[in-house]
Amino acid sequence: MYRKRNGSLGFSFTRFANAAVPNFFADPTPSQHIDLTGHRRDMCYMHQLASSNPYALDENSFYVAGVVDSESVSKRVHTKLTKIEVLKEDGNVDTFKIGPRFPHQLALLNMNRQRDLVGLLFWWEEECMRLRKLEAEVKELGTLIEEAEAKLTQTEEDSGERQTVKQTLDQLKFARERVRMKTRQRPSQRDPQVEADADDILGAFHGRSQSVPNIGVQGAGSQGAALRPAQTQQIGKPPEYFAGS
């Protein structure tokens, strides 16, 4: 109920709903709600990689991810999350701080937006774990590459040991570039086998597909014997060419 200008009482369903469920009507555009789709994840991921600290969600990250519809609301969400320590001082996410009072603490968003926000926070926490793992792998491979380069300078020219060390060095550099490629890949571009390190790294290094048969190995078996008659089969005499008179 509310008081009209003429002094009488009136009823407004919008005012009643706003008073009963304030966090539902706080968002100015609740009808434009969208889920955190793969496209939005890609945009948020590339936005973070382009920032000075990829691990830290900044004031515009929530706008880029589509959780909110304006940069001003994104800044308010960032301030709220920092205040309740879901975002640490360095910008990293701490999902353990998301408690039962989270809907009241983020009352400026409706329930759908809050659900997207929680999904974004948990997803980005997992992405940070992945980035740290890849960063550690690049650092470890860099150390191995330095050791191999130092060993390469100590070997004699045109020796078998030098060729072995050089091949190992090339494989280490290829592995490091592979990890860097995984870092640059957007979430929608990732191969599950590559992410689980279940792909054939040496096969990729030598430029050979797993579907291509190894003729050298098959030649010693029954399949190799089956291929021999095809190799000795007479194709026939090629057609002769008769010059016109």
C-alpha positions as CSV (number, residue, x, y, z in Angstrom):
1,M,0.0,0.0,0.0
2,Y,1.1,3.5,-0.7
3,R,-0.3,7.0,-0.2
4,K,-1.6,8.7,-3.4
5,R,-1.3,12.5,-4.0
6,N,-5.0,13.0,-3.1
7,G,-4.4,11.3,0.3
8,S,-6.1,8.0,-0.5
9,L,-4.4,4.6,-0.3
10,G,-3.4,2.6,-3.4
11,F,-1.9,-0.8,-4.2
12,S,1.1,-1.4,-6.6
13,F,2.2,-4.9,-7.3
14,T,5.6,-3.7,-8.4
15,R,6.2,-1.9,-5.2
16,F,4.9,-4.9,-3.2
17,A,7.3,-7.3,-5.1
18,N,10.2,-4.9,-4.7
19,A,9.6,-4.8,-0.9
20,A,9.1,-8.6,-0.6
21,V,11.9,-9.7,-2.9
22,P,14.3,-6.8,-3.3
23,N,17.2,-8.7,-4.9
24,F,14.9,-9.8,-7.8
25,F,13.9,-6.3,-8.8
26,A,17.3,-4.6,-8.1
27,D,18.6,-5.6,-11.5
28,P,17.4,-3.0,-14.1
29,T,17.3,-5.6,-16.9
30,P,16.2,-8.9,-15.5
31,S,14.7,-10.0,-18.8
32,Q,18.1,-9.9,-20.5
33,H,19.5,-12.7,-18.3
34,I,21.8,-15.1,-20.1
35,D,23.8,-18.0,-18.9
36,L,27.6,-18.1,-18.8
37,T,27.9,-19.5,-22.2
38,G,31.1,-20.8,-23.9
39,H,31.4,-17.5,-25.9
40,R,31.3,-15.5,-22.7
41,R,33.9,-17.8,-21.1
42,D,36.1,-17.2,-24.1
43,M,35.7,-13.5,-23.8
44,C,36.4,-13.5,-20.1
45,Y,39.5,-15.8,-20.5
46,M,41.0,-13.6,-23.2
47,H,40.2,-10.5,-21.1
48,Q,42.1,-12.0,-18.2
49,L,45.1,-13.0,-20.3
50,A,45.4,-9.5,-21.7
51,S,45.4,-7.9,-18.2
52,S,48.5,-7.2,-16.1
53,N,47.6,-10.0,-13.6
54,P,45.7,-12.8,-15.4
55,Y,44.8,-14.5,-12.1
56,A,43.0,-11.4,-10.7
57,L,39.4,-10.6,-11.7
58,D,39.3,-6.8,-12.3
59,E,36.4,-4.4,-12.2
60,N,35.3,-5.1,-15.8
61,S,35.6,-8.9,-15.7
62,F,32.0,-9.4,-14.7
63,Y,30.7,-7.2,-17.5
64,V,32.9,-9.0,-20.0
65,A,31.6,-12.4,-18.8
66,G,28.0,-11.2,-19.2
67,V,27.1,-11.5,-15.5
68,V,26.0,-7.8,-15.5
69,D,25.0,-5.5,-18.3
70,S,27.1,-2.4,-17.5
71,E,30.6,-1.5,-16.3
72,S,29.2,0.5,-13.4
73,V,27.4,-2.5,-12.0
74,S,30.5,-4.6,-12.6
75,K,32.5,-2.2,-10.5
76,R,29.9,-2.4,-7.7
77,V,30.0,-6.2,-7.8
78,H,33.8,-6.1,-7.6
79,T,33.7,-3.8,-4.6
80,K,31.2,-6.1,-2.8
81,L,33.2,-9.2,-3.5
82,T,36.3,-7.6,-2.2
83,K,34.6,-6.4,0.9
84,I,33.3,-9.9,1.8
85,E,36.8,-11.3,0.9
86,V,35.6,-13.5,-1.9
87,L,38.1,-11.6,-3.9
88,K,41.4,-11.3,-2.1
89,E,43.6,-8.2,-2.1
90,D,45.5,-9.5,-5.0
91,G,42.3,-10.2,-6.9
92,N,42.4,-14.0,-6.6
93,V,39.1,-15.9,-5.9
94,D,38.4,-17.6,-2.6
95,T,35.2,-19.5,-3.0
96,F,35.3,-20.7,0.7
97,K,34.1,-17.2,1.6
98,I,30.8,-17.8,-0.3
99,G,28.5,-18.4,2.6
100,P,24.7,-18.5,3.4
101,R,24.6,-14.7,3.5
102,F,25.9,-14.3,0.0
103,P,22.5,-13.6,-1.6
104,H,22.0,-10.8,0.9
105,Q,25.5,-9.5,0.5
106,L,25.0,-9.3,-3.3
107,A,21.4,-8.0,-3.1
108,L,22.1,-5.6,-6.0
109,L,21.8,-8.6,-8.3
110,N,18.7,-10.8,-8.8
111,M,18.9,-14.6,-8.2
112,N,19.7,-15.5,-11.8
113,R,22.6,-13.0,-11.9
114,Q,23.8,-14.3,-8.5
115,R,23.7,-17.8,-9.8
116,D,25.8,-16.8,-12.9
117,L,28.2,-14.9,-10.6
118,V,28.8,-18.0,-8.4
119,G,29.3,-20.1,-11.5
120,L,31.8,-17.6,-12.8
121,L,33.7,-17.5,-9.5
122,F,34.0,-21.3,-9.3
123,W,34.9,-21.6,-13.0
124,W,37.6,-19.0,-12.7
125,E,39.1,-20.6,-9.6
126,E,39.5,-23.8,-11.7
127,E,41.0,-21.8,-14.5
128,C,43.6,-20.3,-12.2
129,M,44.6,-23.8,-11.0
130,R,45.1,-24.8,-14.7
131,L,47.1,-21.6,-15.4
132,R,49.4,-22.2,-12.4
133,K,50.0,-25.8,-13.5
134,L,50.9,-24.7,-17.0
135,E,53.1,-21.9,-15.7
136,A,55.0,-24.5,-13.6
137,E,55.4,-26.8,-16.6
138,V,56.8,-23.9,-18.7
139,K,59.3,-23.1,-15.9
140,E,60.4,-26.7,-15.5
141,L,60.8,-27.1,-19.2
142,G,62.8,-23.9,-19.3
143,T,65.2,-25.3,-16.7
144,L,65.7,-28.5,-18.7
145,I,66.2,-26.5,-21.9
146,E,69.0,-24.5,-20.3
147,E,70.7,-27.7,-19.1
148,A,70.4,-29.2,-22.5
149,E,71.9,-26.1,-24.2
150,A,74.8,-26.1,-21.7
151,K,75.4,-29.7,-22.4
152,L,75.3,-29.1,-26.2
153,T,78.1,-26.7,-26.0
154,Q,80.3,-29.3,-24.3
155,T,79.9,-32.0,-26.9
156,E,82.1,-32.4,-30.0
157,E,80.9,-31.5,-33.4
158,D,79.5,-34.3,-35.6
159,S,79.4,-36.7,-32.7
160,G,76.6,-39.1,-31.9
161,E,76.2,-37.6,-28.5
162,R,75.7,-34.1,-29.9
163,Q,73.0,-35.4,-32.3
164,T,71.2,-37.0,-29.3
165,V,71.4,-33.9,-27.2
166,K,70.2,-31.7,-30.1
167,Q,67.3,-34.0,-30.7
168,T,66.4,-33.9,-27.0
169,L,66.7,-30.1,-27.0
170,D,64.3,-29.8,-30.0
171,Q,61.8,-32.1,-28.2
172,L,62.0,-30.0,-25.0
173,K,61.4,-26.8,-27.0
174,F,58.5,-28.4,-28.8
175,A,57.0,-29.5,-25.5
176,R,57.4,-26.0,-24.0
177,E,55.7,-24.4,-27.0
178,R,52.9,-27.0,-26.7
179,V,52.3,-25.9,-23.1
180,R,52.3,-22.2,-24.2
181,M,49.8,-23.1,-26.9
182,K,47.5,-24.7,-24.2
183,T,47.8,-21.4,-22.2
184,R,46.7,-19.3,-25.2
185,Q,43.8,-21.6,-26.1
186,R,40.3,-20.4,-25.3
187,P,38.0,-22.8,-23.3
188,S,36.0,-23.7,-26.5
189,Q,39.2,-24.6,-28.4
190,R,40.6,-27.1,-26.0
191,D,41.0,-30.8,-26.9
192,P,40.1,-33.1,-23.9
193,Q,43.0,-35.5,-24.8
194,V,45.5,-32.6,-24.9
195,E,44.2,-31.2,-21.6
196,A,44.6,-34.7,-20.0
197,D,48.1,-35.1,-21.6
198,A,46.8,-38.3,-23.3
199,D,47.8,-37.2,-26.8
200,D,50.8,-38.5,-28.7
201,I,53.4,-35.9,-28.1
202,L,56.2,-37.6,-30.0
203,G,53.8,-38.3,-32.9
204,A,53.0,-34.6,-33.1
205,F,56.7,-33.8,-32.8
206,H,57.5,-36.0,-35.8
207,G,54.5,-34.7,-37.7
208,R,52.9,-38.2,-37.9
209,S,49.2,-38.9,-37.4
210,Q,48.1,-41.9,-35.3
211,S,45.9,-43.0,-38.1
212,V,48.9,-43.4,-40.6
213,P,50.1,-47.0,-40.5
214,N,53.8,-47.6,-39.7
215,I,55.0,-49.5,-42.8
216,G,58.3,-50.4,-41.2
217,V,56.6,-52.2,-38.3
218,Q,53.9,-53.8,-40.4
219,G,56.5,-55.2,-42.9
220,A,57.7,-57.8,-40.3
221,G,54.2,-59.1,-39.6
222,S,51.4,-60.8,-41.4
223,Q,50.1,-57.5,-42.7
224,G,53.4,-56.7,-44.2
225,A,53.3,-60.1,-46.0
226,A,49.9,-59.2,-47.3
227,L,51.3,-56.0,-48.7
228,R,54.2,-57.6,-50.6
229,P,52.0,-59.1,-53.4
230,A,50.5,-55.8,-54.1
231,Q,53.9,-54.3,-54.4
232,T,55.0,-56.9,-57.1
233,Q,51.7,-56.9,-58.9
234,Q,52.0,-56.2,-62.7
235,I,50.3,-53.0,-63.5
236,G,50.4,-53.6,-67.2
237,K,52.0,-52.1,-70.2
238,P,51.4,-48.4,-70.5
239,P,49.5,-47.2,-73.6
240,E,51.7,-46.4,-76.6
241,Y,51.7,-43.0,-78.2
242,F,51.3,-42.8,-81.9
243,A,52.2,-39.5,-83.5
244,G,49.7,-38.3,-86.0
245,S,50.8,-38.2,-89.6
